[in-house]
Amino acid sequence: AIQSSSGNSIWIAIHEWGNNTYKVYSLDASGFQTTPVTSSIGISHALVPVQNCYGQLKFNSCGTKLAAAVGYLDTVEVFDFNAATGVVSNPITIPMTAHVYGMEFSGNGNFLYVSTYDPLGTLVQFDLTSGNQATIIASKTILSQTPDIYGLQLGIDEKIYVTRSFSSFLGVINQPEVAGT
């Protein structure tokens, strides 16, 4: 969810399973609006295997980008988002070397962090500033090879917190606005 550009409502985004449809709903003072803004764009989230429904869907904190981790399709997609209209557009597809689950934008939206099942790089960073697919893919920087990294969440302190399976502790990216390790 993200605040609309008017500041009077919240956009709530979902992705349908089995197609390429994003539905963005508005929640305002009068309640939840049941007619969504629909954008059919990007890759289809296949029905098989069921793990294709896994993965985080995140807005950047500026409300200008939306990203989706498509679990067992080993893909991350980054889109433009119009916070005035709710329209999702301009996909950039980032193929990954293994399954993906977690992701988060840095506070200013310049970097995207992704958790993956690849033992050679379980946490990676992408520089989004160019807006160019090839340059973004080439910017991939491996930050960790620690197994079982999953959900990522930007904190109010602008650090990104990282969940790990079978651990009672969170990992942290202390300076997510800094490129590289």
VOKOLVO-181102 format. One record per residue (C-alpha): x, y negated, z negated; residue in one letter; chain; residue number from 1. Coordinates in nm, 4 decimals, decimal comma. Layout:
east = X; north = Y; up = Z; resn = a; chain = A; resi = NUM
...
This chain:
east = 0,0000; north = 0,0000; up = 0,0000; resn = a; chain = A; resi = 1
east = 0,1100; north = -0,3593; up = 0,0634; resn = i; chain = A; resi = 2
east = -0,0452; north = -0,7026; up = 0,0182; resn = q; chain = A; resi = 3
east = -0,1962; north = -0,8563; up = 0,3324; resn = s; chain = A; resi = 4
east = -0,0482; north = -1,1754; up = 0,4716; resn = s; chain = A; resi = 5
east = -0,3521; north = -1,3703; up = 0,3438; resn = s; chain = A; resi = 6
east = -0,2793; north = -1,2548; up = -0,0096; resn = g; chain = A; resi = 7
east = -0,6480; north = -1,1782; up = -0,0609; resn = n; chain = A; resi = 8
east = -0,6386; north = -0,8048; up = 0,0062; resn = s; chain = A; resi = 9
east = -0,4236; north = -0,4952; up = 0,0020; resn = i; chain = A; resi = 10
east = -0,3533; north = -0,2713; up = 0,3022; resn = w; chain = A; resi = 11
east = -0,3531; north = 0,1047; up = 0,2321; resn = i; chain = A; resi = 12
east = -0,1944; north = 0,3184; up = 0,5056; resn = a; chain = A; resi = 13
east = -0,2377; north = 0,6893; up = 0,5687; resn = i; chain = A; resi = 14
east = -0,1355; north = 0,9183; up = 0,8521; resn = h; chain = A; resi = 15
east = -0,3706; north = 1,1836; up = 0,9843; resn = e; chain = A; resi = 16
east = -0,2385; north = 1,5363; up = 1,0077; resn = w; chain = A; resi = 17
east = -0,2262; north = 1,7042; up = 1,3488; resn = g; chain = A; resi = 18
east = -0,2027; north = 1,3864; up = 1,5565; resn = n; chain = A; resi = 19
east = -0,0241; north = 1,0513; up = 1,5786; resn = n; chain = A; resi = 20
east = -0,2915; north = 0,8368; up = 1,4139; resn = t; chain = A; resi = 21
east = -0,2277; north = 0,5848; up = 1,1385; resn = y; chain = A; resi = 22
east = -0,5315; north = 0,4523; up = 0,9552; resn = k; chain = A; resi = 23
east = -0,4900; north = 0,1317; up = 0,7577; resn = v; chain = A; resi = 24
east = -0,7676; north = 0,0403; up = 0,5153; resn = y; chain = A; resi = 25
east = -0,8330; north = -0,2905; up = 0,3440; resn = s; chain = A; resi = 26
east = -0,9078; north = -0,3264; up = -0,0254; resn = l; chain = A; resi = 27
east = -1,0341; north = -0,6685; up = -0,1273; resn = d; chain = A; resi = 28
east = -1,2507; north = -0,8363; up = -0,3907; resn = a; chain = A; resi = 29
east = -1,5632; north = -0,6780; up = -0,2392; resn = s; chain = A; resi = 30
east = -1,4126; north = -0,3277; up = -0,2579; resn = g; chain = A; resi = 31
east = -1,2649; north = -0,0622; up = -0,0346; resn = f; chain = A; resi = 32
east = -1,3444; north = -0,1216; up = 0,3333; resn = q; chain = A; resi = 33
east = -1,4245; north = 0,2196; up = 0,4858; resn = t; chain = A; resi = 34
east = -1,3608; north = 0,1176; up = 0,8475; resn = t; chain = A; resi = 35
east = -0,9859; north = 0,1357; up = 0,9078; resn = p; chain = A; resi = 36
east = -0,7582; north = -0,0315; up = 1,1566; resn = v; chain = A; resi = 37
east = -0,6469; north = 0,2638; up = 1,3726; resn = t; chain = A; resi = 38
east = -0,3136; north = 0,2831; up = 1,5540; resn = s; chain = A; resi = 39
east = -0,2303; north = 0,5942; up = 1,7571; resn = s; chain = A; resi = 40
east = 0,1451; north = 0,5682; up = 1,7925; resn = i; chain = A; resi = 41
east = 0,4648; north = 0,7636; up = 1,7383; resn = g; chain = A; resi = 42
east = 0,5049; north = 1,1389; up = 1,7149; resn = i; chain = A; resi = 43
east = 0,2241; north = 1,3773; up = 1,6370; resn = s; chain = A; resi = 44
east = 0,2465; north = 1,5279; up = 1,2887; resn = h; chain = A; resi = 45
east = 0,1987; north = 1,8906; up = 1,3908; resn = a; chain = A; resi = 46
east = -0,0326; north = 2,1197; up = 1,1937; resn = l; chain = A; resi = 47
east = 0,2204; north = 2,4042; up = 1,1771; resn = v; chain = A; resi = 48
east = 0,4115; north = 2,4477; up = 0,9572; resn = p; chain = A; resi = 49
east = 0,2142; north = 2,2990; up = 0,6709; resn = v; chain = A; resi = 50
east = 0,5292; north = 2,1202; up = 0,5520; resn = q; chain = A; resi = 51
east = 0,4828; north = 1,8666; up = 0,8324; resn = n; chain = A; resi = 52
east = 0,2415; north = 1,6949; up = 0,5940; resn = c; chain = A; resi = 53
east = 0,5336; north = 1,6445; up = 0,3485; resn = y; chain = A; resi = 54
east = 0,7183; north = 1,3168; up = 0,3299; resn = g; chain = A; resi = 55
east = 0,6883; north = 0,9647; up = 0,1997; resn = q; chain = A; resi = 56
east = 0,5147; north = 0,6829; up = 0,3869; resn = l; chain = A; resi = 57
east = 0,6467; north = 0,3416; up = 0,2838; resn = k; chain = A; resi = 58
east = 0,6058; north = -0,0267; up = 0,3613; resn = f; chain = A; resi = 59
east = 0,9042; north = -0,2553; up = 0,3195; resn = n; chain = A; resi = 60
east = 0,8508; north = -0,5148; up = 0,0484; resn = s; chain = A; resi = 61
east = 0,8165; north = -0,7894; up = 0,3121; resn = c; chain = A; resi = 62
east = 0,5140; north = -0,6132; up = 0,4651; resn = g; chain = A; resi = 63
east = 0,6674; north = -0,6210; up = 0,8141; resn = t; chain = A; resi = 64
east = 0,7744; north = -0,2553; up = 0,8483; resn = k; chain = A; resi = 65
east = 0,6226; north = 0,0860; up = 0,7823; resn = l; chain = A; resi = 66
east = 0,8283; north = 0,4057; up = 0,7795; resn = a; chain = A; resi = 67
east = 0,7272; north = 0,7722; up = 0,7756; resn = a; chain = A; resi = 68
east = 0,9321; north = 1,0791; up = 0,6841; resn = a; chain = A; resi = 69
east = 0,7877; north = 1,3696; up = 0,8841; resn = v; chain = A; resi = 70
east = 0,8989; north = 1,6693; up = 0,6760; resn = g; chain = A; resi = 71
east = 0,9723; north = 1,9735; up = 0,8858; resn = y; chain = A; resi = 72
east = 0,9794; north = 1,7859; up = 1,2155; resn = l; chain = A; resi = 73
east = 1,3148; north = 1,6537; up = 1,0885; resn = d; chain = A; resi = 74
east = 1,2203; north = 1,3017; up = 1,1898; resn = t; chain = A; resi = 75
east = 1,1897; north = 0,9541; up = 1,0430; resn = v; chain = A; resi = 76
east = 0,9935; north = 0,6847; up = 1,2235; resn = e; chain = A; resi = 77
east = 1,0093; north = 0,3114; up = 1,1582; resn = v; chain = A; resi = 78
east = 0,7348; north = 0,0831; up = 1,2874; resn = f; chain = A; resi = 79
east = 0,6534; north = -0,2843; up = 1,2924; resn = d; chain = A; resi = 80
east = 0,3542; north = -0,3688; up = 1,0748; resn = f; chain = A; resi = 81
east = 0,1297; north = -0,6701; up = 1,1156; resn = n; chain = A; resi = 82
east = 0,0214; north = -0,7701; up = 0,7650; resn = a; chain = A; resi = 83
east = -0,2487; north = -0,9993; up = 0,9099; resn = a; chain = A; resi = 84
east = -0,4210; north = -0,7388; up = 1,1294; resn = t; chain = A; resi = 85
east = -0,3131; north = -0,3995; up = 0,9904; resn = g; chain = A; resi = 86
east = -0,1767; north = -0,2882; up = 1,3294; resn = v; chain = A; resi = 87
east = 0,1167; north = -0,0431; up = 1,3422; resn = v; chain = A; resi = 88
east = 0,3393; north = -0,0844; up = 1,6521; resn = s; chain = A; resi = 89
east = 0,6841; north = -0,0477; up = 1,8134; resn = n; chain = A; resi = 90
east = 0,8060; north = 0,2926; up = 1,6912; resn = p; chain = A; resi = 91
east = 1,1732; north = 0,3691; up = 1,6420; resn = i; chain = A; resi = 92
east = 1,2333; north = 0,7432; up = 1,6081; resn = t; chain = A; resi = 93
east = 1,5303; north = 0,8636; up = 1,4043; resn = i; chain = A; resi = 94
east = 1,5996; north = 1,2351; up = 1,4522; resn = p; chain = A; resi = 95
east = 1,7528; north = 1,4026; up = 1,1471; resn = m; chain = A; resi = 96
east = 1,9685; north = 1,7155; up = 1,1190; resn = t; chain = A; resi = 97
east = 1,7382; north = 1,8799; up = 0,8609; resn = a; chain = A; resi = 98
east = 1,4020; north = 1,8404; up = 0,6908; resn = h; chain = A; resi = 99
east = 1,3243; north = 1,5023; up = 0,5334; resn = v; chain = A; resi = 100
east = 1,1119; north = 1,3991; up = 0,2390; resn = y; chain = A; resi = 101
east = 1,1946; north = 1,0760; up = 0,0578; resn = g; chain = A; resi = 102
east = 1,2705; north = 0,7305; up = 0,1864; resn = m; chain = A; resi = 103
east = 1,2782; north = 0,3722; up = 0,0748; resn = e; chain = A; resi = 104
east = 1,3629; north = 0,0311; up = 0,2151; resn = f; chain = A; resi = 105
east = 1,6124; north = -0,1959; up = 0,0424; resn = s; chain = A; resi = 106
east = 1,4492; north = -0,5018; up = -0,1127; resn = g; chain = A; resi = 107
east = 1,5158; north = -0,7258; up = 0,1867; resn = n; chain = A; resi = 108
east = 1,4248; north = -0,4482; up = 0,4319; resn = g; chain = A; resi = 109
east = 1,7647; north = -0,4406; up = 0,6040; resn = n; chain = A; resi = 110
east = 1,8434; north = -0,0815; up = 0,5054; resn = f; chain = A; resi = 111
east = 1,6439; north = 0,2409; up = 0,4999; resn = l; chain = A; resi = 112
east = 1,7443; north = 0,5246; up = 0,2680; resn = y; chain = A; resi = 113
east = 1,6365; north = 0,8822; up = 0,3462; resn = v; chain = A; resi = 114
east = 1,6610; north = 1,2060; up = 0,1482; resn = s; chain = A; resi = 115
east = 1,7162; north = 1,5177; up = 0,3562; resn = t; chain = A; resi = 116
east = 1,7703; north = 1,8901; up = 0,3035; resn = y; chain = A; resi = 117
east = 2,0997; north = 1,8755; up = 0,4972; resn = d; chain = A; resi = 118
east = 2,3703; north = 1,9964; up = 0,2526; resn = p; chain = A; resi = 119
east = 2,6273; north = 1,7824; up = 0,4385; resn = l; chain = A; resi = 120
east = 2,4287; north = 1,4663; up = 0,3670; resn = g; chain = A; resi = 121
east = 2,1325; north = 1,4770; up = 0,1275; resn = t; chain = A; resi = 122
east = 2,1017; north = 1,0995; up = 0,0960; resn = l; chain = A; resi = 123
east = 2,1699; north = 0,8742; up = 0,3926; resn = v; chain = A; resi = 124
east = 2,1508; north = 0,5035; up = 0,4720; resn = q; chain = A; resi = 125
east = 2,0492; north = 0,3391; up = 0,8004; resn = f; chain = A; resi = 126
east = 2,1085; north = -0,0262; up = 0,8899; resn = d; chain = A; resi = 127
east = 1,7872; north = -0,1571; up = 1,0499; resn = l; chain = A; resi = 128
east = 1,9043; north = -0,5111; up = 1,1242; resn = t; chain = A; resi = 129
east = 1,9699; north = -0,4600; up = 1,4962; resn = s; chain = A; resi = 130
east = 1,6183; north = -0,3369; up = 1,5722; resn = g; chain = A; resi = 131
east = 1,7803; north = -0,1129; up = 1,8360; resn = n; chain = A; resi = 132
east = 1,7153; north = 0,2615; up = 1,8107; resn = q; chain = A; resi = 133
east = 2,0626; north = 0,3754; up = 1,9237; resn = a; chain = A; resi = 134
east = 2,2401; north = 0,1291; up = 1,6931; resn = t; chain = A; resi = 135
east = 2,0218; north = 0,2273; up = 1,3976; resn = i; chain = A; resi = 136
east = 2,0918; north = 0,5986; up = 1,4530; resn = i; chain = A; resi = 137
east = 2,4655; north = 0,5280; up = 1,4888; resn = a; chain = A; resi = 138
east = 2,4659; north = 0,3363; up = 1,1579; resn = s; chain = A; resi = 139
east = 2,3893; north = 0,6530; up = 0,9598; resn = k; chain = A; resi = 140
east = 2,6049; north = 0,6614; up = 0,6461; resn = t; chain = A; resi = 141
east = 2,6110; north = 0,9647; up = 0,4166; resn = i; chain = A; resi = 142
east = 2,5829; north = 0,8594; up = 0,0531; resn = l; chain = A; resi = 143
east = 2,5461; north = 1,1934; up = -0,1242; resn = s; chain = A; resi = 144
east = 2,5759; north = 1,5676; up = -0,0844; resn = q; chain = A; resi = 145
east = 2,3996; north = 1,6348; up = -0,4155; resn = t; chain = A; resi = 146
east = 2,1353; north = 1,9055; up = -0,3602; resn = p; chain = A; resi = 147
east = 1,7639; north = 1,8712; up = -0,4329; resn = d; chain = A; resi = 148
east = 1,7189; north = 1,4961; up = -0,3830; resn = i; chain = A; resi = 149
east = 1,3562; north = 1,4058; up = -0,3089; resn = y; chain = A; resi = 150
east = 1,1481; north = 1,0943; up = -0,3739; resn = g; chain = A; resi = 151
east = 1,2955; north = 0,7429; up = -0,3582; resn = l; chain = A; resi = 152
east = 1,1436; north = 0,4310; up = -0,5159; resn = q; chain = A; resi = 153
east = 1,2492; north = 0,0668; up = -0,5166; resn = l; chain = A; resi = 154
east = 1,2378; north = -0,0668; up = -0,8719; resn = g; chain = A; resi = 155
east = 1,1439; north = -0,4113; up = -0,9933; resn = i; chain = A; resi = 156
east = 1,5172; north = -0,4583; up = -1,0600; resn = d; chain = A; resi = 157
east = 1,5843; north = -0,4102; up = -0,6827; resn = e; chain = A; resi = 158
east = 1,7656; north = -0,0796; up = -0,7417; resn = k; chain = A; resi = 159
east = 1,6430; north = 0,2358; up = -0,5696; resn = i; chain = A; resi = 160
east = 1,5691; north = 0,5283; up = -0,8005; resn = y; chain = A; resi = 161
east = 1,6137; north = 0,8842; up = -0,6790; resn = v; chain = A; resi = 162
east = 1,4386; north = 1,1976; up = -0,8101; resn = t; chain = A; resi = 163
east = 1,6149; north = 1,5316; up = -0,8326; resn = r; chain = A; resi = 164
east = 1,4594; north = 1,8729; up = -0,8787; resn = s; chain = A; resi = 165
east = 1,5324; north = 2,0512; up = -1,2041; resn = f; chain = A; resi = 166
east = 1,6798; north = 1,7363; up = -1,3617; resn = s; chain = A; resi = 167
east = 1,5510; north = 1,5178; up = -1,6412; resn = s; chain = A; resi = 168
east = 1,7524; north = 1,2242; up = -1,5044; resn = f; chain = A; resi = 169
east = 1,7058; north = 0,9851; up = -1,2141; resn = l; chain = A; resi = 170
east = 1,9789; north = 0,8940; up = -0,9721; resn = g; chain = A; resi = 171
east = 2,0182; north = 0,5295; up = -0,8746; resn = v; chain = A; resi = 172
east = 2,1415; north = 0,3276; up = -0,5808; resn = i; chain = A; resi = 173
east = 2,2701; north = 0,0246; up = -0,7690; resn = n; chain = A; resi = 174
east = 2,3296; north = -0,2044; up = -0,4699; resn = q; chain = A; resi = 175
east = 2,0929; north = -0,1028; up = -0,1904; resn = p; chain = A; resi = 176
east = 2,1539; north = -0,4311; up = -0,0021; resn = e; chain = A; resi = 177
east = 2,5193; north = -0,3344; up = 0,0574; resn = v; chain = A; resi = 178
east = 2,6111; north = -0,1365; up = 0,3695; resn = a; chain = A; resi = 179
east = 2,8035; north = 0,1871; up = 0,3254; resn = g; chain = A; resi = 180
east = 2,8994; north = 0,3952; up = 0,0259; resn = t; chain = A; resi = 181
